[in-house]
Amino acid sequence: MRSLLVAAALMAGTVSALAGPTCSPGDSSAQILASATIGDTHPAFVHKRVAYGWSLQVRREDHDDAGMTYYVGDLYDAQGKLSTKNVFVLESEWDCGP
């Protein structure tokens, strides 16, 4: 029983340490990208846009050669369901809370 509690505590600590901020789109024109390249629209979003209820769970940052900052993470729809994993978004198009 004690080892189970220790394992659970270690897992909880690992999950919170890996999680970054949760962000929301600044407006409906926010791009969902397949890479750290402006215009490289993710295939799942070629004819689709995000709305104000959507959120991004950031896992890391990336940068392109021009110095633009991108967030990389998992995108959730307005109902809180996972929509798309491992997307790139422009940092300037998203609002992130503390």
C-alpha positions in Angstrom: 0.0 0.0 0.0 2.8 2.4 0.9 4.6 1.8 -2.4 1.4 2.5 -4.2 1.1 5.9 -2.5 4.7 6.7 -3.3 4.2 5.8 -6.9 1.1 7.9 -7.2 2.8 10.9 -5.6 5.8 10.6 -8.0 3.4 10.4 -11.0 1.5 13.4 -9.8 4.7 15.4 -9.4 5.8 14.4 -12.9 2.6 15.4 -14.5 2.4 18.9 -13.0 6.1 19.5 -13.7 5.6 18.8 -17.4 2.4 20.8 -17.9 2.8 24.3 -19.2 0.2 27.1 -19.3 -3.2 26.8 -20.8 -3.8 29.3 -23.5 -6.8 30.5 -25.5 -6.9 32.0 -29.0 -6.8 35.8 -29.3 -9.4 35.6 -32.0 -10.8 33.2 -34.6 -8.0 33.9 -37.1 -5.4 32.1 -34.9 -3.5 29.6 -37.0 -3.1 25.9 -36.1 0.2 24.8 -37.6 1.9 21.5 -38.3 5.4 22.9 -37.7 7.2 26.1 -36.6 6.5 27.7 -40.0 4.0 30.4 -40.7 1.5 29.2 -43.2 2.2 25.5 -42.6 -1.4 24.8 -41.6 -2.0 21.6 -39.8 -3.9 19.1 -42.0 -6.8 18.9 -39.6 -7.3 22.7 -39.8 -7.1 23.3 -43.6 -10.8 24.2 -43.7 -11.4 24.7 -40.0 -10.8 27.5 -37.4 -10.6 27.7 -33.7 -13.1 29.6 -31.6 -13.1 31.4 -28.3 -13.9 28.3 -26.2 -10.9 26.4 -27.5 -7.7 26.0 -25.5 -4.1 24.9 -25.9 -2.2 23.0 -23.2 1.4 24.1 -23.9 4.2 21.6 -23.5 7.1 23.5 -24.9 8.2 26.5 -27.1 9.9 26.5 -30.4 11.4 29.2 -32.6 11.9 29.7 -36.4 14.9 31.2 -38.1 13.2 34.7 -38.0 13.0 34.5 -34.2 9.2 34.0 -34.1 8.0 32.1 -31.0 5.7 29.1 -31.3 3.9 27.1 -28.6 3.7 23.4 -29.1 1.0 21.4 -27.4 -2.4 19.7 -27.4 -5.5 21.5 -28.7 -8.9 21.1 -26.9 -12.3 22.1 -28.3 -14.9 24.2 -26.5 -16.3 21.2 -24.8 -12.9 20.3 -23.3 -12.3 17.3 -25.5 -8.9 16.7 -27.0 -9.1 17.8 -30.7 -5.5 17.5 -32.0 -2.2 16.6 -30.4 1.2 18.2 -31.1 0.1 21.3 -32.8 2.1 24.5 -33.3 0.6 28.0 -32.8 2.1 31.5 -33.0 2.7 32.8 -29.5 1.5 36.2 -30.5 -2.0 34.8 -31.5 -2.7 33.2 -28.1 -3.4 34.5 -24.6 -1.9 32.4 -21.8 -2.9 32.6 -18.2 -0.5 32.3 -15.2 
